[in-house]
Amino acid sequence: LPYPSYSLLSDIRKNGVTVIDGVRNLDIGELDGVMVGKLVDNLLTEDKLPDNFYVVKKKPTAKAKIIIKSLAKLHYLLPNKDDIFGDENKDIILKICDAAGYYMPKKMDTTQKRIDGLANYKEYFDILVKAPENSFIISDYLYFESKQVVKTLKKEFPWLDNPREGIEIIPQIKLVGEVNGTKIKGMLDFIVIDNINKTITPYDLKTGSYPANDFIEKGYLGWNYYIQASLYKILLSDEIAKHPIYKDYKVQEFNFMYCSRMDKSVSTTVVNNPMHLECLEGFEFDGNYYTGLNELLTIYSDYKNNK
């Protein structure tokens, strides 16, 4: 859907209104941390590797990655499509290497050694050529790390695997609604439905390299998760109010469930009602101003209506 999301509102707060129609220099979907987050979400809530995720033994970095991606886009021009790193394709590959400034140390052969180095990533190359455009390629190390995070979460929160009677856990909740006159979308990791007490609690999973004790500073504030908390609670509340079965249920405070990829420390942060109001209207903390959801939506709609 062509609606703004939390990530766009976060980007507006960080970089200004021009990001609305701009092109990001960095595709954040390729960042290791983002891919681990997506993977943990699926492994925990659906117990499987997502269909658009591929695991490789070796993943290129820096210039090697640029060259492999260029080769994948130009593979139809290569003289030998079966033996990508063979002699017939050598001239084209070396031209791409030269253009990207990809060289070996001075004492090494600067021709064949470069091609031999790139050939280590043939598995990655093959996936780039064959996989759909919205695919993610992750190293087996990060895949292992993601499974360890899931294992830690299930150990710390055993109810994720064995909810008590009357409890339902529903993953991947698509949210679409209108907030302050702007149509907006979101994807909530999971909700916990208590059919006995008639409550619904929203949860969002987060991972990062920092310890759990730093979540407020580095995640909630640093990554502007506070915007997500207020937005998703509003969208979920509106959705539940219209639902034929759950319209009488009360939506509880928003919860962030965080696990550090490094030290496996875990925390839960509850965004209580005073915090929720701060998220809506904006607030100051430690000398910084955090723009509220309402103001960000006004900035967005003003820009779209009068560029």
Sine and cosine of phi, psi and omega as CSV:
sin_phi,cos_phi,sin_psi,cos_psi,sin_omega,cos_omega
0.00,0.00,0.64,-0.77,-0.06,-1.00
-0.99,0.12,0.69,0.72,-0.02,-1.00
-0.96,-0.27,0.43,-0.90,0.09,-1.00
-0.92,0.40,0.35,-0.94,0.00,-1.00
-0.73,-0.68,0.03,-1.00,0.04,-1.00
-0.83,0.56,-0.68,0.74,-0.09,-1.00
-0.89,0.46,-0.59,0.80,0.04,-1.00
-0.93,0.36,-0.68,0.73,0.01,-1.00
-0.89,0.46,-0.62,0.78,0.06,-1.00
-0.89,0.45,-0.66,0.75,0.00,-1.00
-0.92,0.40,-0.60,0.80,0.05,-1.00
-0.88,0.47,-0.68,0.73,-0.01,-1.00
-0.90,0.44,-0.61,0.79,-0.05,-1.00
-0.98,0.20,-0.68,0.73,-0.23,-0.97
-0.85,-0.53,-0.01,1.00,0.06,-1.00
1.00,-0.10,0.11,-0.99,-0.17,-0.98
-0.93,0.36,-0.39,0.92,-0.07,-1.00
-0.91,0.42,-0.29,0.96,0.00,-1.00
-0.93,0.36,-0.27,0.96,-0.06,-1.00
-0.86,0.51,-0.69,0.73,0.02,-1.00
-0.94,-0.33,0.15,0.99,-0.05,-1.00
-1.00,0.05,0.17,-0.99,0.07,-1.00
-0.93,-0.37,0.82,-0.58,-0.02,-1.00
-0.95,0.33,0.70,-0.71,0.06,-1.00
-0.93,0.35,-0.50,0.87,-0.03,-1.00
-0.90,-0.43,0.81,-0.58,0.09,-1.00
-0.99,0.15,0.97,-0.25,-0.09,-1.00
-0.91,0.41,-0.32,0.95,0.04,-1.00
-0.90,0.44,-0.26,0.96,0.00,-1.00
-0.99,-0.12,-0.10,1.00,0.03,-1.00
-0.92,0.39,0.66,-0.75,-0.02,-1.00
-0.82,0.57,-0.70,0.71,-0.04,-1.00
-0.88,0.48,-0.63,0.77,0.01,-1.00
-0.93,0.37,-0.67,0.74,-0.01,-1.00
-0.92,0.40,-0.63,0.77,0.06,-1.00
-0.89,0.46,-0.67,0.75,0.03,-1.00
-0.85,0.52,-0.72,0.69,0.03,-1.00
-0.89,0.46,-0.67,0.74,-0.05,-1.00
-0.93,0.38,-0.71,0.70,0.04,-1.00
-0.85,0.52,-0.67,0.74,0.01,-1.00
-0.83,0.56,-0.77,0.64,-0.03,-1.00
-0.93,0.36,-0.67,0.74,-0.02,-1.00
-0.90,0.44,-0.56,0.83,-0.04,-1.00
-0.99,0.17,-0.69,0.72,-0.12,-0.99
-1.00,-0.02,-0.42,0.91,-0.03,-1.00
-0.83,-0.55,-0.07,1.00,0.10,-1.00
0.84,0.54,0.63,0.78,0.04,-1.00
-0.36,-0.93,0.33,-0.95,0.11,-0.99
-0.96,0.28,0.77,-0.63,0.01,-1.00
-0.86,0.51,0.50,-0.87,-0.05,-1.00
-0.87,0.49,-0.47,0.88,-0.06,-1.00
-0.99,-0.14,0.31,0.95,0.07,-1.00
-0.95,-0.33,0.68,-0.74,0.03,-1.00
-0.78,-0.62,0.67,-0.74,-0.03,-1.00
-0.95,-0.32,0.78,-0.63,0.01,-1.00
-0.83,-0.56,0.42,-0.91,0.02,-1.00
-0.96,0.29,-0.63,0.78,-0.01,-1.00
-0.78,-0.63,0.77,-0.64,0.02,-1.00
-0.87,-0.50,0.80,-0.61,-0.04,-1.00
-0.95,0.32,0.37,-0.93,0.07,-1.00
-0.77,-0.64,0.23,-0.97,0.12,-0.99
0.78,0.62,-0.76,-0.65,-0.12,-0.99
-0.93,0.38,-0.56,0.83,0.03,-1.00
-0.87,0.50,-0.61,0.79,0.02,-1.00
-0.92,0.40,-0.66,0.75,0.03,-1.00
-0.87,0.49,-0.69,0.72,-0.05,-1.00
-0.93,0.37,-0.70,0.71,0.01,-1.00
-0.87,0.49,-0.65,0.76,0.02,-1.00
-0.92,0.40,-0.63,0.78,0.04,-1.00
-0.90,0.44,-0.68,0.73,0.03,-1.00
-0.88,0.47,-0.64,0.77,0.00,-1.00
-0.90,0.44,-0.63,0.77,0.02,-1.00
-0.94,0.34,-0.51,0.86,-0.07,-1.00
-0.98,-0.22,0.18,0.98,-0.13,-0.99
-0.86,0.52,-0.49,0.87,-0.02,-1.00
-0.94,0.35,-0.26,0.96,0.03,-1.00
-1.00,-0.03,-0.21,0.98,-0.08,-1.00
-0.94,0.34,0.68,-0.73,0.00,-1.00
-0.85,0.52,-0.63,0.78,-0.01,-1.00
-0.87,-0.50,0.97,-0.24,-0.05,-1.00
-1.00,0.10,-0.19,0.98,0.00,-1.00
-1.00,0.00,-0.60,0.80,0.01,-1.00
-0.90,-0.43,0.98,0.18,-0.16,-0.99
-0.82,0.57,-0.67,0.74,-0.09,-1.00
-0.98,-0.19,0.38,0.92,0.03,-1.00
-0.99,0.13,0.05,-1.00,-0.10,-1.00
-0.87,0.50,-0.58,0.81,-0.07,-1.00
-0.89,0.45,-0.46,0.89,-0.04,-1.00
-0.99,-0.14,0.00,1.00,-0.14,-0.99
-0.83,0.56,-0.73,0.69,-0.08,-1.00
-0.87,0.49,-0.70,0.72,-0.01,-1.00
-0.91,0.42,-0.70,0.71,-0.03,-1.00
-0.89,0.47,-0.67,0.74,-0.01,-1.00
-0.92,0.38,-0.55,0.84,0.07,-1.00
-0.90,0.43,-0.65,0.76,0.04,-1.00
-0.91,0.41,-0.65,0.76,0.05,-1.00
-0.87,0.49,-0.71,0.70,-0.01,-1.00
-0.89,0.45,-0.68,0.74,-0.03,-1.00
-0.90,0.44,-0.55,0.84,-0.02,-1.00
-1.00,0.00,-0.09,1.00,-0.03,-1.00
0.95,0.32,0.58,0.82,-0.04,-1.00
-0.99,-0.11,0.97,-0.24,-0.03,-1.00
-0.79,-0.61,0.35,-0.94,0.12,-0.99
-1.00,-0.04,0.24,-0.97,0.07,-1.00
-0.81,0.59,0.48,-0.88,-0.16,-0.99
-0.80,0.60,-0.61,0.79,-0.08,-1.00
-0.98,0.19,-0.07,1.00,-0.02,-1.00
-0.98,-0.18,0.36,-0.93,0.07,-1.00
-0.88,0.47,0.82,-0.58,-0.07,-1.00
-1.00,-0.01,0.07,1.00,0.00,-1.00
-0.95,-0.31,-0.98,0.21,-0.08,-1.00
-0.91,0.42,-0.55,0.83,0.00,-1.00
-0.88,0.48,-0.60,0.80,0.03,-1.00
-0.90,0.43,-0.70,0.72,-0.01,-1.00
-0.92,0.40,-0.64,0.77,0.05,-1.00
-0.88,0.48,-0.63,0.78,0.03,-1.00
-0.90,0.43,-0.67,0.74,0.01,-1.00
-0.93,0.36,-0.53,0.85,-0.02,-1.00
-0.89,0.46,-0.35,0.94,0.06,-1.00
-0.90,0.44,-0.29,0.96,-0.07,-1.00
-0.95,-0.32,0.44,0.90,-0.04,-1.00
-0.88,0.48,-0.60,0.80,0.03,-1.00
-0.86,0.50,-0.69,0.72,0.04,-1.00
-0.90,0.44,-0.69,0.72,0.03,-1.00
-0.86,0.52,-0.74,0.67,-0.04,-1.00
-0.86,0.51,-0.62,0.78,0.01,-1.00
-0.93,0.36,-0.66,0.75,0.03,-1.00
-0.85,0.53,-0.63,0.78,-0.04,-1.00
-0.96,0.30,-0.64,0.76,-0.16,-0.99
-1.00,-0.10,-0.48,0.88,-0.13,-0.99
-0.97,0.23,0.45,-0.89,0.09,-1.00
-0.86,0.51,0.31,-0.95,-0.13,-0.99
-0.90,0.44,-0.53,0.85,-0.07,-1.00
-1.00,-0.04,0.51,0.86,-0.04,-1.00
-1.00,0.04,0.37,-0.93,0.07,-1.00
-0.86,-0.51,0.71,-0.70,0.03,-1.00
-0.91,-0.42,0.83,-0.56,-0.11,-0.99
-0.80,-0.60,0.55,-0.83,0.01,-1.00
-0.96,0.27,0.42,-0.91,0.00,-1.00
-0.91,0.41,-0.40,0.91,0.07,-1.00
-0.91,0.42,-0.73,0.69,0.01,-1.00
-0.93,0.37,-0.52,0.86,0.07,-1.00
-0.89,0.45,-0.71,0.70,0.05,-1.00
-0.88,0.48,-0.69,0.72,0.00,-1.00
-0.87,0.49,-0.65,0.76,0.02,-1.00
-0.89,0.45,-0.66,0.75,0.02,-1.00
-0.91,0.41,-0.55,0.84,0.04,-1.00
-0.92,0.38,-0.62,0.79,0.05,-1.00
-0.89,0.45,-0.69,0.72,0.02,-1.00
-0.88,0.47,-0.68,0.74,0.02,-1.00
-0.87,0.50,-0.67,0.74,0.02,-1.00
-0.90,0.44,-0.71,0.71,-0.01,-1.00
-0.88,0.48,-0.67,0.74,0.00,-1.00
-0.93,0.37,-0.51,0.86,0.05,-1.00
-0.95,0.31,-0.67,0.74,-0.02,-1.00
-0.96,0.27,-0.53,0.85,-0.03,-1.00
-0.80,-0.60,0.97,0.25,-0.08,-1.00
-0.87,0.49,-0.37,0.93,0.01,-1.00
-0.91,0.41,-0.28,0.96,0.06,-1.00
-0.89,0.45,-0.58,0.82,0.02,-1.00
-1.00,-0.03,-0.54,0.84,-0.09,-1.00
-0.75,-0.66,0.96,0.27,0.02,-1.00
-0.92,0.39,0.53,-0.85,0.00,-1.00
-0.95,0.32,0.16,-0.99,-0.06,-1.00
-0.87,0.50,0.70,-0.72,0.00,-1.00
1.00,-0.01,-0.07,1.00,-0.03,-1.00
-0.97,-0.23,0.74,-0.67,0.13,-0.99
-0.89,-0.46,0.64,-0.77,0.11,-0.99
-0.89,-0.45,0.90,-0.43,-0.06,-1.00
-0.91,-0.42,0.87,-0.49,-0.05,-1.00
-1.00,0.00,0.24,-0.97,0.17,-0.98
0.80,0.60,0.91,0.41,-0.02,-1.00
-1.00,-0.02,0.92,-0.38,0.06,-1.00
-0.98,0.18,0.79,-0.62,-0.04,-1.00
-0.87,-0.49,0.79,-0.61,0.08,-1.00
-0.68,-0.73,0.74,-0.67,0.01,-1.00
-0.22,-0.97,-0.17,-0.99,0.00,-1.00
-0.84,-0.54,0.81,-0.58,0.02,-1.00
-0.82,-0.57,0.84,-0.54,-0.03,-1.00
0.79,0.61,0.64,0.77,0.06,-1.00
0.99,0.15,0.04,1.00,0.00,-1.00
-0.92,-0.38,0.80,-0.60,0.08,-1.00
-0.96,0.28,0.71,-0.70,-0.13,-0.99
-0.54,-0.84,0.38,-0.92,-0.07,-1.00
-0.76,-0.65,0.29,-0.96,0.06,-1.00
-0.29,-0.96,0.26,-0.96,0.06,-1.00
-0.74,-0.67,0.93,-0.37,-0.04,-1.00
-1.00,-0.03,0.71,-0.70,-0.10,-0.99
-0.89,0.46,-0.75,0.66,0.12,-0.99
-0.25,-0.97,0.34,-0.94,0.10,-0.99
-0.84,-0.55,0.51,-0.86,0.07,-1.00
-0.94,-0.35,0.89,-0.45,-0.02,-1.00
-0.98,-0.20,0.86,-0.51,0.06,-1.00
-0.98,-0.21,0.98,-0.19,-0.07,-1.00
-0.97,0.25,-0.24,0.97,0.03,-1.00
-0.99,0.12,-0.76,0.65,-0.01,-1.00
-1.00,-0.02,-0.05,1.00,0.01,-1.00
0.83,0.56,0.83,0.55,0.06,-1.00
-0.78,-0.63,0.41,-0.91,0.08,-1.00
-0.75,-0.67,0.85,-0.53,-0.04,-1.00
-0.93,-0.38,0.85,-0.52,0.03,-1.00
-0.99,0.10,0.65,-0.76,0.03,-1.00
-0.77,-0.64,0.60,-0.80,0.17,-0.99
-0.77,-0.63,0.77,-0.64,-0.01,-1.00
-1.00,0.08,0.65,-0.76,0.06,-1.00
-0.71,-0.70,0.57,-0.82,0.14,-0.99
-0.77,-0.64,0.34,-0.94,0.02,-1.00
-0.16,-0.99,0.08,-1.00,-0.01,-1.00
-1.00,-0.03,-0.15,0.99,-0.04,-1.00
-1.00,-0.04,0.39,-0.92,-0.01,-1.00
-0.90,0.43,0.37,-0.93,-0.04,-1.00
-0.86,0.50,-0.54,0.84,-0.02,-1.00
-0.90,0.43,-0.33,0.94,-0.03,-1.00
-0.99,-0.11,0.16,0.99,-0.12,-0.99
-0.87,0.50,-0.70,0.72,-0.03,-1.00
-0.86,0.50,-0.75,0.66,-0.05,-1.00
-0.94,0.35,-0.73,0.68,-0.17,-0.99
-1.00,-0.08,-0.37,0.93,-0.01,-1.00
-0.95,-0.31,-0.92,0.40,-0.05,-1.00
-0.82,0.58,-0.70,0.71,0.03,-1.00
-1.00,-0.08,-0.74,0.67,-0.10,-0.99
-0.88,0.47,-0.65,0.76,0.02,-1.00
-0.98,-0.21,0.20,0.98,0.04,-1.00
0.86,0.52,0.55,0.84,0.03,-1.00
-0.89,0.45,-0.38,0.93,0.01,-1.00
-0.84,0.54,-0.56,0.83,0.03,-1.00
-0.90,0.43,-0.69,0.72,0.00,-1.00
-0.88,0.47,-0.67,0.74,-0.04,-1.00
-0.86,0.50,-0.75,0.66,-0.04,-1.00
-0.94,0.33,-0.65,0.76,-0.02,-1.00
-0.89,0.45,-0.75,0.66,-0.08,-1.00
-0.93,0.37,-0.55,0.83,0.02,-1.00
-0.92,0.39,-0.64,0.77,0.03,-1.00
-0.90,0.43,-0.75,0.66,-0.02,-1.00
-0.88,0.48,-0.68,0.73,0.00,-1.00
-0.91,0.42,-0.69,0.72,-0.01,-1.00
-0.87,0.49,-0.67,0.74,0.03,-1.00
-0.91,0.42,-0.63,0.78,-0.01,-1.00
-0.92,0.40,-0.69,0.72,-0.02,-1.00
-0.92,0.40,-0.61,0.79,-0.01,-1.00
-0.87,0.49,-0.43,0.90,-0.02,-1.00
-0.99,-0.14,-0.12,0.99,-0.12,-0.99
-0.97,0.26,0.73,-0.68,-0.05,-1.00
-0.90,0.43,-0.45,0.89,-0.04,-1.00
-0.99,-0.14,-0.66,0.75,-0.17,-0.98
-0.97,-0.23,0.18,0.98,-0.10,-0.99
-0.88,0.47,-0.37,0.93,0.02,-1.00
-1.00,-0.06,0.00,1.00,0.00,-1.00
-0.99,0.13,0.48,-0.88,0.01,-1.00
-0.99,-0.16,0.77,-0.63,0.06,-1.00
-0.98,0.17,0.83,-0.56,-0.05,-1.00
-1.00,0.09,0.01,-1.00,0.00,-1.00
-0.90,0.43,0.51,-0.86,-0.05,-1.00
-0.96,0.29,0.65,-0.76,-0.02,-1.00
-0.86,-0.52,0.73,-0.68,0.20,-0.98
-0.97,-0.23,0.79,-0.61,0.07,-1.00
-0.94,-0.34,0.90,-0.43,-0.12,-0.99
-0.89,-0.46,0.63,-0.78,0.12,-0.99
-0.70,-0.71,0.79,-0.62,0.03,-1.00
-0.96,0.27,0.74,-0.67,0.04,-1.00
-0.94,0.34,-0.43,0.90,-0.12,-0.99
-1.00,0.04,-0.86,0.50,-0.07,-1.00
-0.98,-0.22,0.04,1.00,0.05,-1.00
0.88,0.48,0.37,0.93,0.12,-0.99
-0.96,0.29,0.49,-0.87,-0.14,-0.99
-0.76,-0.65,0.55,-0.83,0.09,-1.00
-0.49,-0.87,0.38,-0.93,0.15,-0.99
-0.84,-0.54,0.77,-0.64,0.04,-1.00
-0.91,-0.42,0.86,-0.51,0.01,-1.00
-0.99,-0.13,0.84,-0.54,0.03,-1.00
-1.00,0.03,1.00,-0.06,-0.08,-1.00
-0.95,0.31,0.07,-1.00,-0.11,-0.99
-0.88,0.47,-0.68,0.73,0.08,-1.00
-0.86,0.51,-0.64,0.77,0.04,-1.00
-0.91,0.41,-0.63,0.77,0.01,-1.00
-0.87,0.50,-0.67,0.74,0.02,-1.00
-0.91,0.41,-0.62,0.78,0.08,-1.00
-0.87,0.50,-0.69,0.72,0.00,-1.00
-0.87,0.49,-0.57,0.82,-0.01,-1.00
-0.96,0.28,-0.70,0.72,-0.16,-0.99
-0.99,-0.15,-0.21,0.98,-0.05,-1.00
1.00,-0.09,0.42,-0.91,-0.06,-1.00
-0.34,-0.94,0.27,-0.96,0.07,-1.00
-0.94,-0.35,0.62,-0.79,0.08,-1.00
-0.52,-0.85,0.80,-0.60,0.06,-1.00
0.79,0.62,0.66,0.75,0.07,-1.00
0.99,0.11,-0.03,1.00,0.01,-1.00
-0.94,-0.35,0.58,-0.81,0.06,-1.00
-0.98,-0.17,0.77,-0.64,0.00,-1.00
-0.95,-0.33,0.94,-0.33,-0.10,-0.99
-0.89,0.46,0.73,-0.69,-0.02,-1.00
-0.97,0.25,0.33,-0.94,0.01,-1.00
-0.84,0.54,-0.70,0.72,-0.03,-1.00
-0.87,0.49,-0.68,0.73,0.00,-1.00
-0.93,0.38,-0.63,0.77,0.01,-1.00
-0.90,0.44,-0.63,0.78,0.03,-1.00
-0.93,0.36,-0.57,0.82,0.08,-1.00
-0.91,0.41,-0.70,0.71,0.04,-1.00
-0.85,0.52,-0.70,0.71,-0.02,-1.00
-0.88,0.47,-0.78,0.63,-0.08,-1.00
-0.93,0.38,-0.60,0.80,0.05,-1.00
-0.88,0.47,-0.66,0.75,-0.01,-1.00
-0.92,0.40,-0.71,0.70,-0.03,-1.00
-0.91,0.41,-0.55,0.84,-0.04,-1.00
-1.00,0.09,-0.38,0.93,-0.07,-1.00
-0.49,-0.87,0.97,0.25,-0.05,-1.00
-0.92,0.38,0.00,0.00,0.00,0.00
